[in-house]
Amino acid sequence: MTEALVGLLAMLLLAFVRIPIALAMGIVGIVGYAYVRDWSWGAAFATAQTKIYETGRNYTLSVIPLFILMGNLVTRAGMSQELFRAAYAFIGHFKGGLAMATIVACGGFGAICGSSIATAATFAKVAYPSMKKYGYSDALAAGAIASGGTLGILIPPSTILVIYGIMTGTSIGQLFAAGILPGILAVTLLCLAVRYVTWRDPSAGPRGERLGWRERFATLQGFGWFALVGLAVVGSANLGLLESDDAAVLGALAVFGLSMVYKGVTSVVALFVLVMGGIYGGVFTAVEGAGVGAFGALVFALARGSLTVKSLYAALVESARTTSMLFLILIGALMFAEFVNITSMPKDLIAFVTQWNISPIAVVGVIMLIYVILGTAMEELSMILLTVPVFFPLIVHLGLDPVWFGVLIVVVVEIGLISPPVGMNLFVLKTLLPQVTTGTVFRGVLPFFTVDCVRLAILIAFPVISLYLPKLMR
């Protein structure tokens, strides 16, 4: 166990001196592996070579660039503004309505983007000016944006869940299904936090402009046609009139065709339902669903006229850059995990828990506390890649469901991202909104931090919330 602890410390020191986290994990993994194998550098480099090769040719990993491309294409089509406008149309006239609309829009944008920091950064530009226009307090505005941004890594398709699934051998489709209900719970609780703030201080979140029903439904243009197509496709498959694969193809073509006519929020919601419904129903694999999503996003961007040759090139380059970064981090993490696995650390942790007869829930509670602390100082992906090799063998030994544990990890990372003093979302928000003081940001995020802790307690106490949908999957 000593070797693994020294390796963890060495990796953190390398990261502290600004060596990229991928290189830090890779260096420690190779050197540590060689040390444990009696300084057998040949074995260490052979293992590194194998990890690089296997990662590069892993078919399942192709889901990552496809979902990233999907997010980039839809984002460049101006989807964040559309989501915010649609949410505002229905709930903006309530007290705190703009803040609640921001949270709802963040949830929708997170389902496309999959990045917490990117979601927070986007809505700092989209939602903050509107909230200031209507006299919202800086504390409530900053808190809503920072906490809403965390939804980007939970609501599927989530890159974090994909990486976790690949590292642990857990079904990505089941992880996606497991993230849906906790995501809805998160949006609900965060909106309740807004209501609490405005109840305590009505001036913090004044009512926005009330729109007529005609204007509200205008933001959902085409909803009837999309719903009709969905019912027809699902009904035909259930009645045996069409094979499920044929129904999925026809449904996809219908969604793509309608997206060329109806270019608002509804088309993107339909695309999300198509992708997740196909994966959930067993018609698509996660990779096939990602391919459908990326192509649908391309159709959507073309329909809105927002995709030029230059913007397409920029989206492809950004997707390639992000994918390369993620793959490098993953390769480094796999090397580090190989080193940890051949040390005695996993067995020692299991022996410690067995010897002291610690309850599984207590173990989960300690792990969650460690993640909250790490989340205040580390980027979410690096944190999960670093710690999963250490904790996952213990979770398996305790007989806990890996899908449930994966959801808990993401939730607790969300809490870490808005935990003072240096949660990453707080740092991003302070950078983009320099006129808002650090104290104001901290004060604004506290109610949302509290309800996120309540959400974590609920998910730990009631695993069925996370596991209900995965158990129904085909």
Backbone torsions as a table, in degrees:
resi	resn	phi	psi	omega
1	MET	NA	-29.7	-179.0
2	THR	-60.2	-41.3	-178.5
3	GLU	-60.9	-42.0	-179.2
4	ALA	-66.6	-41.0	179.2
5	LEU	-64.7	-40.6	176.3
6	VAL	-63.6	-40.4	177.8
7	GLY	-62.2	-42.7	176.9
8	LEU	-60.6	-44.1	179.3
9	LEU	-64.1	-42.6	179.4
10	ALA	-62.9	-40.0	-179.8
11	MET	-64.9	-42.1	179.3
12	LEU	-66.0	-37.2	178.0
13	LEU	-65.5	-41.9	177.8
14	LEU	-62.7	-41.7	178.5
15	ALA	-65.7	-34.9	-179.3
16	PHE	-65.0	-33.1	178.6
17	VAL	-89.3	18.5	171.5
18	ARG	72.4	24.7	167.7
19	ILE	-78.2	130.6	-178.6
20	PRO	-50.5	141.2	-173.7
21	ILE	-59.7	-34.3	179.3
22	ALA	-63.0	-45.7	179.0
23	LEU	-67.7	-38.2	-179.5
24	ALA	-61.0	-46.5	179.6
25	MET	-67.6	-39.7	179.4
26	GLY	-65.0	-44.0	-179.8
27	ILE	-62.2	-48.5	-179.6
28	VAL	-64.7	-38.0	179.3
29	GLY	-62.8	-45.6	-178.5
30	ILE	-68.7	-48.6	-178.9
31	VAL	-63.8	-42.9	179.4
32	GLY	-64.2	-41.2	178.8
33	TYR	-63.1	-43.3	178.8
34	ALA	-62.6	-40.3	-179.2
35	TYR	-64.0	-47.2	-178.4
36	VAL	-64.3	-30.6	179.2
37	ARG	-92.7	33.4	177.8
38	ASP	59.0	46.7	178.1
39	TRP	55.4	43.1	176.0
40	SER	-89.6	89.5	-178.1
41	TRP	-66.2	-31.2	178.7
42	GLY	-61.9	-43.9	178.6
43	ALA	-66.1	-38.8	-179.1
44	ALA	-64.8	-46.5	-178.9
45	PHE	-71.3	-31.6	176.7
46	ALA	-65.1	-41.0	177.8
47	THR	-64.5	-42.9	178.1
48	ALA	-61.3	-43.1	179.0
49	GLN	-61.2	-41.6	179.7
50	THR	-63.8	-43.0	-179.3
51	LYS	-63.8	-41.7	178.9
52	ILE	-62.4	-45.1	-178.1
53	TYR	-66.0	-47.0	-177.5
54	GLU	-66.1	-36.1	178.4
55	THR	-67.3	-42.4	-179.0
56	GLY	-65.5	-31.2	-177.1
57	ARG	-101.9	7.0	-178.9
58	ASN	-72.3	112.6	-176.8
59	TYR	-61.5	-38.0	-177.6
60	THR	-61.1	-32.2	-178.0
61	LEU	-68.5	-13.9	178.4
62	SER	-66.2	-12.1	176.2
63	VAL	-64.8	-28.5	-175.8
64	ILE	-67.1	-56.6	-179.8
65	PRO	-62.9	-30.3	-178.9
66	LEU	-69.1	-44.8	178.5
67	PHE	-69.3	-34.0	176.9
68	ILE	-64.6	-43.0	177.8
69	LEU	-63.3	-40.7	176.9
70	MET	-57.1	-47.7	179.7
71	GLY	-63.3	-42.7	-179.3
72	ASN	-64.5	-40.4	-178.6
73	LEU	-66.6	-46.0	-178.5
74	VAL	-69.0	-36.5	178.5
75	THR	-63.0	-43.0	179.7
76	ARG	-68.7	-14.8	176.5
77	ALA	-85.0	5.0	177.5
78	GLY	79.1	32.0	-174.5
79	MET	-69.6	-30.4	-177.1
80	SER	-62.5	-42.9	178.4
81	GLN	-64.4	-39.4	-179.8
82	GLU	-64.9	-43.7	179.6
83	LEU	-63.0	-43.5	-179.9
84	PHE	-65.0	-41.7	-179.2
85	ARG	-64.1	-41.1	180.0
86	ALA	-66.9	-44.6	178.9
87	ALA	-64.3	-40.8	-179.8
88	TYR	-64.1	-36.9	-177.5
89	ALA	-59.1	-33.8	-175.6
90	PHE	-94.1	-33.7	-174.1
91	ILE	-125.3	2.5	-176.6
92	GLY	-66.0	-20.8	-176.5
93	HIS	-84.7	-5.4	175.2
94	PHE	-79.7	163.1	171.3
95	LYS	-64.8	128.6	-175.3
96	GLY	74.0	12.0	-175.0
97	GLY	-61.0	-39.1	179.2
98	LEU	-65.0	-38.1	177.7
99	ALA	-67.1	-40.6	177.4
100	MET	-66.9	-38.3	177.1
101	ALA	-62.6	-36.9	177.2
102	THR	-62.3	-43.2	-179.8
103	ILE	-65.3	-45.1	178.7
104	VAL	-62.1	-44.1	179.3
105	ALA	-65.0	-38.0	176.3
106	CYS	-60.7	-39.4	177.0
107	GLY	-61.5	-44.3	178.7
108	GLY	-67.3	-41.8	179.4
109	PHE	-67.2	-36.3	178.3
110	GLY	-63.9	-31.4	177.5
111	ALA	-66.7	-20.1	178.8
112	ILE	-97.8	-43.9	-170.2
113	CYS	-83.1	-47.7	178.9
114	GLY	78.5	9.1	-178.9
115	SER	-125.2	127.7	179.5
116	SER	-66.6	-50.0	-176.1
117	ILE	-64.1	-41.8	179.7
118	ALA	-64.7	-38.6	178.9
119	THR	-64.7	-46.2	179.1
120	ALA	-62.5	-42.7	-178.9
121	ALA	-64.9	-40.1	-179.2
122	THR	-64.5	-46.5	-175.4
123	PHE	-80.7	-13.3	169.0
124	ALA	-64.4	-30.9	178.6
125	LYS	-87.9	-32.9	-174.1
126	VAL	-85.4	-47.6	-169.7
127	ALA	-94.3	-33.2	-174.0
128	TYR	-60.0	-45.6	179.3
129	PRO	-58.8	-38.2	179.5
130	SER	-67.0	-41.2	179.5
131	MET	-65.8	-38.6	177.3
132	LYS	-66.9	-34.8	179.1
133	LYS	-59.8	-38.0	-178.0
134	TYR	-94.5	10.6	172.3
135	GLY	84.0	23.1	177.9
136	TYR	-68.8	147.3	176.2
137	SER	-69.9	147.4	178.2
138	ASP	-60.8	-34.1	-178.4
139	ALA	-63.5	-48.0	-179.3
140	LEU	-67.4	-42.3	-179.9
141	ALA	-61.2	-47.8	-179.1
142	ALA	-65.7	-41.2	-180.0
143	GLY	-64.1	-41.8	-179.9
144	ALA	-65.1	-42.0	-178.8
145	ILE	-68.9	-45.4	-178.0
146	ALA	-64.0	-45.0	-178.5
147	SER	-73.4	-38.7	176.9
148	GLY	-62.8	-33.5	178.5
149	GLY	-61.0	-29.5	-178.4
150	THR	-66.7	-19.1	-179.4
151	LEU	-64.4	-17.6	-177.1
152	GLY	-64.2	-20.1	-178.2
153	ILE	-104.8	-0.1	179.8
154	LEU	-107.3	-52.0	-176.3
155	ILE	-67.5	124.8	-176.6
156	PRO	-68.5	156.2	-0.4
157	PRO	-78.2	125.6	-175.8
158	SER	-111.5	124.5	178.3
159	THR	-62.1	-36.3	179.6
160	ILE	-61.1	-44.6	179.5
161	LEU	-66.0	-35.2	176.6
162	VAL	-62.5	-47.8	179.8
163	ILE	-62.1	-44.3	178.6
164	TYR	-60.1	-44.5	-179.9
165	GLY	-61.4	-40.3	-179.4
166	ILE	-69.6	-41.1	-178.5
167	MET	-68.0	-32.0	-174.6
168	THR	-106.1	-4.6	-178.1
169	GLY	74.2	22.1	179.7
170	THR	-90.6	143.7	-179.2
171	SER	-59.1	123.7	179.0
172	ILE	-67.2	-38.6	177.7
173	GLY	-60.3	-42.2	178.4
174	GLN	-67.5	-37.7	177.2
175	LEU	-63.6	-41.8	177.6
176	PHE	-61.2	-46.3	179.5
177	ALA	-62.6	-36.9	-178.5
178	ALA	-67.9	-24.4	-177.9
179	GLY	-81.9	-11.2	-172.6
180	ILE	-71.6	-56.0	-178.0
181	LEU	-64.9	-43.2	173.8
182	PRO	-60.4	-32.2	176.7
183	GLY	-66.2	-43.1	177.1
184	ILE	-64.6	-40.7	176.8
185	LEU	-60.7	-40.5	-179.9
186	ALA	-62.3	-47.3	179.6
187	VAL	-59.8	-43.3	-179.2
188	THR	-62.3	-47.3	-177.7
189	LEU	-67.9	-38.2	178.7
190	LEU	-65.6	-37.6	176.3
191	CYS	-66.5	-36.7	176.1
192	LEU	-64.3	-34.8	176.3
193	ALA	-63.4	-38.5	176.3
194	VAL	-62.7	-44.4	179.1
195	ARG	-61.0	-37.8	178.8
196	TYR	-64.3	-44.6	-179.1
197	VAL	-62.0	-43.4	-178.4
198	THR	-74.0	-24.4	173.7
199	TRP	-68.8	-40.2	178.2
200	ARG	-71.4	-36.5	-177.1
201	ASP	-141.8	88.1	-176.9
202	PRO	-55.6	-27.5	-179.0
203	SER	-74.6	-12.3	-178.3
204	ALA	-71.4	-28.0	-177.8
205	GLY	-142.5	76.8	-179.0
206	PRO	-62.1	161.0	177.9
207	ARG	-68.8	144.9	174.5
208	GLY	-89.8	-172.8	-179.5
209	GLU	-72.1	132.6	177.4
210	ARG	-84.1	123.6	179.1
211	LEU	-98.2	151.6	176.8
212	GLY	-72.5	163.7	-178.3
213	TRP	-64.0	-32.1	177.8
214	ARG	-61.3	-43.5	179.4
215	GLU	-69.2	-35.1	179.2
216	ARG	-64.3	-49.9	-177.6
217	PHE	-71.2	-19.2	175.8
218	ALA	-63.5	-27.7	178.2
219	THR	-73.8	-13.9	179.4
220	LEU	-112.3	34.4	-177.1
221	GLN	-55.8	132.1	178.5
222	GLY	89.4	0.9	-176.6
223	PHE	-58.6	-42.3	-178.7
224	GLY	-59.4	-43.7	-179.2
225	TRP	-67.7	-42.0	178.0
226	PHE	-62.7	-42.0	179.6
227	ALA	-64.9	-40.7	179.7
228	LEU	-62.8	-43.5	177.8
229	VAL	-62.8	-43.4	179.4
230	GLY	-60.8	-45.6	179.0
231	LEU	-63.8	-39.7	-179.8
232	ALA	-65.1	-43.4	-178.4
233	VAL	-67.7	-48.7	-179.2
234	VAL	-64.6	-41.7	179.0
235	GLY	-63.2	-42.2	179.2
236	SER	-62.8	-39.2	179.1
237	ALA	-68.3	-41.5	-178.6
238	ASN	-69.6	-32.4	179.2
239	LEU	-82.7	-4.1	178.9
240	GLY	81.6	9.5	179.0
241	LEU	-72.9	-27.3	178.9
242	LEU	-135.2	145.4	170.2
243	GLU	-67.0	149.9	-176.2
244	SER	-58.6	-38.6	179.2
245	ASP	-64.6	-43.1	179.1
246	ASP	-64.7	-40.0	178.9
247	ALA	-63.4	-39.5	179.4
248	ALA	-64.9	-41.0	179.3
249	VAL	-64.1	-45.7	179.4
250	LEU	-64.3	-39.9	177.6
251	GLY	-62.3	-42.4	179.6
252	ALA	-64.0	-44.6	179.3
253	LEU	-62.5	-38.3	179.6
254	ALA	-66.4	-42.6	178.8
255	VAL	-62.9	-43.5	179.5
256	PHE	-62.8	-43.0	-179.2
257	GLY	-65.2	-45.1	179.6
258	LEU	-66.1	-29.5	178.7
259	SER	-66.2	-24.3	176.8
260	MET	-73.5	-22.2	-178.7
261	VAL	-97.5	-50.1	-179.1
262	TYR	-103.1	110.1	-166.3
263	LYS	-107.5	13.2	-177.1
264	GLY	-94.2	-152.4	-175.9
265	VAL	-61.0	-36.7	-173.9
266	THR	-58.6	-37.9	-178.0
267	SER	-66.4	-36.9	178.8
268	VAL	-73.2	-37.8	175.1
269	VAL	-61.7	-41.5	178.3
270	ALA	-63.4	-39.0	177.9
271	LEU	-63.4	-42.7	178.2
272	PHE	-62.2	-45.0	179.5
273	VAL	-63.5	-39.7	178.3
274	LEU	-60.9	-49.1	-177.6
275	VAL	-65.3	-53.3	-176.4
276	MET	-70.4	-35.6	177.2
277	GLY	-65.2	-39.7	177.8
278	GLY	-64.5	-42.1	178.4
279	ILE	-68.2	-45.6	-178.0
280	TYR	-63.3	-39.1	-178.6
281	GLY	-81.5	-1.3	178.3
282	GLY	81.0	8.9	178.7
283	VAL	-80.4	-40.9	177.5
284	PHE	-106.6	147.3	160.2
285	THR	-79.2	171.0	179.4
286	ALA	-61.3	-38.2	-179.3
287	VAL	-67.8	-43.9	178.8
288	GLU	-64.0	-40.5	177.2
289	GLY	-61.5	-39.7	177.9
290	ALA	-64.1	-39.3	177.8
291	GLY	-63.8	-43.3	177.3
292	VAL	-62.2	-42.6	-179.8
293	GLY	-64.1	-42.5	-179.6
294	ALA	-65.0	-42.6	179.4
295	PHE	-67.1	-40.9	178.1
296	GLY	-62.6	-38.6	177.1
297	ALA	-64.0	-37.5	176.4
298	LEU	-62.1	-45.0	178.4
299	VAL	-61.6	-42.7	-179.1
300	PHE	-62.3	-46.0	-179.3
301	ALA	-64.4	-39.3	177.8
302	LEU	-65.2	-40.0	-178.5
303	ALA	-63.9	-35.6	-179.7
304	ARG	-80.6	-4.4	178.9
305	GLY	69.3	20.0	-176.4
306	SER	-99.0	1.0	-174.0
307	LEU	-111.1	101.5	173.0
308	THR	-95.5	173.8	177.0
309	VAL	-59.9	-39.5	-179.5
310	LYS	-66.2	-44.7	-178.6
311	SER	-70.7	-33.4	175.8
312	LEU	-64.8	-43.9	177.9
313	TYR	-61.1	-42.0	179.7
314	ALA	-64.3	-40.3	179.1
315	ALA	-65.2	-40.6	179.4
316	LEU	-66.9	-42.2	179.3
317	VAL	-65.1	-43.4	180.0
318	GLU	-64.5	-39.9	177.8
319	SER	-63.9	-42.6	179.0
320	ALA	-64.9	-40.6	-179.9
321	ARG	-64.4	-45.9	179.9
322	THR	-64.6	-42.0	179.2
323	THR	-62.7	-43.0	179.1
324	SER	-60.8	-42.8	178.4
325	MET	-61.1	-46.0	-179.0
326	LEU	-64.3	-39.8	-179.4
327	PHE	-67.3	-39.8	177.6
328	LEU	-63.1	-43.6	178.2
329	ILE	-63.3	-41.7	-179.4
330	LEU	-64.5	-42.5	178.9
331	ILE	-62.7	-44.9	177.0
332	GLY	-60.0	-41.6	180.0
333	ALA	-65.5	-38.4	179.7
334	LEU	-67.1	-36.2	175.5
335	MET	-65.0	-44.1	178.8
336	PHE	-64.0	-40.2	179.2
337	ALA	-63.6	-37.8	178.6
338	GLU	-62.4	-40.2	177.4
339	PHE	-63.9	-47.6	-178.9
340	VAL	-62.0	-38.6	-176.3
341	ASN	-66.6	-27.8	-179.1
342	ILE	-92.8	-1.9	171.5
343	THR	-87.0	178.4	-178.8
344	SER	-88.1	2.9	-173.8
345	MET	-58.4	-51.4	-179.9
346	PRO	-56.6	-45.1	-180.0
347	LYS	-66.4	-37.8	-179.5
348	ASP	-66.7	-39.6	177.5
349	LEU	-64.7	-42.8	178.1
350	ILE	-62.9	-43.1	179.5
351	ALA	-63.7	-38.9	179.9
352	PHE	-63.2	-46.6	-179.5
353	VAL	-64.6	-40.2	-179.9
354	THR	-66.9	-43.4	-177.2
355	GLN	-62.2	-43.4	-176.6
356	TRP	-92.1	0.7	175.7
357	ASN	54.3	46.7	-179.6
358	ILE	-79.0	134.9	-178.1
359	SER	-67.8	147.7	179.7
360	PRO	-56.8	-38.4	-178.7
361	ILE	-65.1	-37.9	178.4
362	ALA	-65.3	-40.1	177.6
363	VAL	-61.7	-45.8	178.6
364	VAL	-60.4	-41.0	179.3
365	GLY	-61.0	-42.3	178.2
366	VAL	-65.3	-42.5	179.3
367	ILE	-62.1	-42.0	179.0
368	MET	-62.0	-40.1	178.8
369	LEU	-63.6	-40.1	178.1
370	ILE	-61.5	-41.5	-179.9
371	TYR	-66.1	-39.4	178.7
372	VAL	-60.5	-43.9	-179.9
373	ILE	-65.0	-45.5	179.9
374	LEU	-65.1	-33.5	-177.3
375	GLY	-64.8	-20.6	179.0
376	THR	-75.2	-12.7	-173.7
377	ALA	-132.2	-9.1	-175.0
378	MET	-125.1	150.7	173.4
379	GLU	-69.2	142.9	-167.9
380	GLU	-60.0	-43.4	-177.0
381	LEU	-65.0	-46.0	179.8
382	SER	-60.2	-40.1	-178.7
383	MET	-63.1	-45.1	-178.6
384	ILE	-67.8	-43.4	179.8
385	LEU	-63.4	-32.6	-178.6
386	LEU	-74.5	-37.5	-170.0
387	THR	-98.2	-25.8	-177.7
388	VAL	-57.4	-43.2	177.7
389	PRO	-59.5	-26.2	-179.5
390	VAL	-81.5	-45.1	-171.5
391	PHE	-90.3	-29.8	-171.1
392	PHE	-62.5	-42.9	177.3
393	PRO	-57.2	-35.3	178.6
394	LEU	-68.0	-40.2	178.8
395	ILE	-63.4	-43.2	178.4
396	VAL	-62.8	-43.0	179.8
397	HIS	-60.9	-36.7	-179.4
398	LEU	-77.1	-5.5	178.2
399	GLY	77.6	19.7	179.7
400	LEU	-83.7	150.2	-177.3
401	ASP	-71.5	123.7	-178.9
402	PRO	-66.1	-28.0	177.3
403	VAL	-67.1	-46.6	177.6
404	TRP	-60.6	-43.3	179.7
405	PHE	-64.1	-37.8	178.1
406	GLY	-61.2	-41.7	177.6
407	VAL	-65.2	-42.2	179.3
408	LEU	-61.1	-40.4	179.0
409	ILE	-59.9	-46.4	-178.8
410	VAL	-63.4	-42.0	-179.4
411	VAL	-62.8	-44.4	-177.7
412	VAL	-71.6	-29.0	173.0
413	VAL	-66.6	-38.5	175.3
414	GLU	-57.8	-42.4	178.7
415	ILE	-63.0	-42.9	178.9
416	GLY	-61.0	-32.5	-177.7
417	LEU	-68.4	-21.6	178.7
418	ILE	-118.0	22.2	179.5
419	SER	-90.8	120.2	173.1
420	PRO	-62.3	151.0	10.5
421	PRO	-95.5	-16.1	-171.9
422	VAL	-130.7	36.8	172.7
423	GLY	-57.3	139.4	-171.6
424	MET	-60.5	-39.6	179.4
425	ASN	-66.0	-34.0	177.2
426	LEU	-66.3	-39.6	178.9
427	PHE	-64.3	-44.9	178.8
428	VAL	-61.9	-43.6	-177.4
429	LEU	-66.0	-41.9	179.4
430	LYS	-64.2	-33.8	178.7
431	THR	-69.0	-41.3	-176.7
432	LEU	-81.7	-23.0	179.8
433	LEU	-122.2	70.3	-175.1
434	PRO	-63.5	-20.3	-179.5
435	GLN	-74.7	-15.0	178.8
436	VAL	-92.6	125.8	-176.9
437	THR	-71.1	156.8	179.6
438	THR	-61.1	-41.2	178.5
439	GLY	-61.1	-38.1	178.5
440	THR	-64.8	-42.2	177.9
441	VAL	-61.6	-46.4	-179.9
442	PHE	-61.4	-44.3	-178.7
443	ARG	-65.7	-38.3	-178.7
444	GLY	-69.2	-29.7	-175.0
445	VAL	-85.9	-14.9	-174.1
446	LEU	-60.0	-44.8	177.4
447	PRO	-60.8	-36.7	-179.9
448	PHE	-73.4	-36.5	174.2
449	PHE	-59.7	-41.2	-179.3
450	THR	-64.2	-47.0	-178.1
451	VAL	-70.3	-27.9	174.4
452	ASP	-66.3	-37.5	175.7
453	CYS	-65.4	-38.8	175.7
454	VAL	-62.7	-42.0	178.7
455	ARG	-61.3	-42.2	178.3
456	LEU	-61.1	-43.6	178.7
457	ALA	-62.0	-40.0	178.9
458	ILE	-63.4	-44.6	-178.0
459	LEU	-68.3	-32.7	176.4
460	ILE	-70.8	-42.1	-177.8
461	ALA	-72.7	-29.8	-176.8
462	PHE	-127.8	79.3	180.0
463	PRO	-58.8	-21.6	-177.7
464	VAL	-60.2	-27.6	179.4
465	ILE	-60.9	-40.6	180.0
466	SER	-82.0	-30.0	-169.8
467	LEU	-100.3	-6.7	-176.1
468	TYR	-62.7	-53.5	-178.3
469	LEU	-65.5	-44.2	177.7
470	PRO	-56.8	-34.4	-179.5
471	LYS	-71.4	-19.0	179.0
472	LEU	-91.0	-6.2	-176.7
473	MET	-66.4	148.4	177.1
474	ARG	-81.5	NA	NA
